[in-house]
Amino acid sequence: MPTTFEDVDHLLRRAGFGGTTAEITALMPLDWPDVVNSVLDTSAALSPDIGLPSHSSGSSWQRYIEIVQIWMDRCRVSPTPIQEKMVLFWHGHLCSSIEKVSDARLMFDQNQLFRREGLGGFENLLQKAAVQPAMLLYLDNASNESGDPNENFARELMELFTLGVGHYSEDDVRESARAWTGHGVDEDESRYEFHAGDHDYGLKTFMGDERDWDGPQIIDRLLNGSTKMQVARFMSTKIWEFFAYSNPDPSLIEQLATGFAASDLNMTALLRSVFLHPEFRSQRCRQGLVRSPIDFIVALMRRTGVDAAIAHPEWNTEPMGQAPFQPPNVAGWKQNEAWISPSNVWGKRSAASTVRWHLLENTALLDNDEATAAVAVEAAFQLFGIYNPSGASRSNLEHFYNTEPHSWARRAGLLLLTPLTPDFQMA
């Protein structure tokens, strides 16, 4: 099956935030496995450790703005966008929120971890995320002590992070919570610290095995013991639904999970299997996802060259329903259909309008009073990376252009309305 322009465009939208005509064309001569390998190649990545000032001054809101803008600009300029797309995935899977953690630096440390380790082994990432202050504070393990175990992290570790509902018992939750006692933070709540005096050293029975379990051993047991295939199924489903479409056939998931388990739960191996699966290039998949608000605003920024200081993602993502570093709960954001609502559309309009006014004042984009409606609309599609627009979108934009009497308003309208078409809102 030859590689087509539409195939590459589809992959670059899902594995990143969309590609330019030049980027797509450059990949077309390659066989599809080589296209996928190119997208997954992070050898040209920017340093995963983004510098962050010390926050010696400024309000908590200013510090929040800073970490949002740094991350969104990283998404905008990254030569290996799959890295940032996976940071976004992990942010919605291994959740923490600044509303509870209350420290921008701790939230950004977690963001950095997802960047460094998010394409490697799942166990390595999970072990490190489990003992970062952001997770310890968010799921209350920092206050988990022998004699009064807190079950929050122990429960979510199995229910939301690895197995899913129905694959563990309440006894497993209680015994896991005992195993995680003493794994907390220092007095300043700025780094992980093990408190031996707070740890329960007694025998615990977890998944039918009695021993003096310690917290990290729980993760090892979940990901390498008899539950490994269920972890593989659970994560394969999560990844497929994030990158392809909702409610995949169980046989597809079983196929992905088998390979994922055989790779020792390597995330790049799983992504390669997803992108190489014939179903990924199907029509159902091409029409199967709506862009999340973060995906939407980053795509706007990448297509127009507008940076975060102008696009203001810290303002414009929240009305769309997805403020960075603020997932609604430990289950993360709902996907796909959740991004279709009146409030979401209004938020997208606000974000697109912010970018539109900057472009009107600072560039000559679409500034051609002599252009016909067909030429102007096609230029707008190209600007926003819409390479195969629907007939309805083209017709509606041309009608607007032909009926708007003021030239400045025609230009302003195209810069606003084009990213609000279904074509741009689909991932």
Stockholm file with secondary structure:
# STOCKHOLM 1.0

chainA/1-427         MPTTFEDVDHLLRRAGFGGTTAEITALMPLDWPDVVNSVLDTSAALSPDIGLPSHSSGSSWQRYIEIVQIWMDRCRVSPTPIQEKMVLFWHGHLCSSIEKVSDARLMFDQNQLFRREGLGGFENLLQKAAVQPAMLLYLDNASNESGDPNENFARELMELFTLGVGHYSEDDVRESARAWTGHGVDEDESRYEFHAGDHDYGLKTFMGDERDWDGPQIIDRLLNGSTKMQVARFMSTKIWEFFAYSNPDPSLIEQLATGFAASDLNMTALLRSVFLHPEFRSQRCRQGLVRSPIDFIVALMRRTGVDAAIAHPEWNTEPMGQAPFQPPNVAGWKQNEAWISPSNVWGKRSAASTVRWHLLENTALLDNDEATAAVAVEAAFQLFGIYNPSGASRSNLEHFYNTEPHSWARRAGLLLLTPLTPDFQMA
#=GR chainA/1-427 SS CCCCHHHHHHHHHHSSSCCCHHHHHHHTTSCHHHHHHHHHCCTTCCCSSCCCCCCCSSCHHHHHHHHHHHHHHHHHHCSCHHHHHHHHHHHHHSCCCHHHHCCHHHHHHHHHHHHHHTTSBHHHHHHHHHTSHHHHHHTTGGGCBTTBCCCHHHHHIIIIIISCTTSSCHHHHHHHHHHTTTEEECTTSSSEEECGGGCCCSCEEETTEEECCCHHHHHHHHHHSTTHHHHHHHHHHHHHHHHTCSSCCHHHHHHHHHHHHHTTSBHHHHHHHHHHSGGGGSHHHHTSCBCCHHHHHHHHHHHHCCCHHHHCHHHHSGGGTCCTTCCSSTTCCCCGGGGCSHHHHHHHHHHHHHHHHHHHHHCCTTCCTTCCHHHHHHHHHHHTTCSSCCHHHHHHHHHHHHHCCCHHHHHHHHHHHGGGSHHHHBC
#=GC SS_cons         CCCCHHHHHHHHHHSSSCCCHHHHHHHTTSCHHHHHHHHHCCTTCCCSSCCCCCCCSSCHHHHHHHHHHHHHHHHHHCSCHHHHHHHHHHHHHSCCCHHHHCCHHHHHHHHHHHHHHTTSBHHHHHHHHHTSHHHHHHTTGGGCBTTBCCCHHHHHIIIIIISCTTSSCHHHHHHHHHHTTTEEECTTSSSEEECGGGCCCSCEEETTEEECCCHHHHHHHHHHSTTHHHHHHHHHHHHHHHHTCSSCCHHHHHHHHHHHHHTTSBHHHHHHHHHHSGGGGSHHHHTSCBCCHHHHHHHHHHHHCCCHHHHCHHHHSGGGTCCTTCCSSTTCCCCGGGGCSHHHHHHHHHHHHHHHHHHHHHCCTTCCTTCCHHHHHHHHHHHTTCSSCCHHHHHHHHHHHHHCCCHHHHHHHHHHHGGGSHHHHBC
//
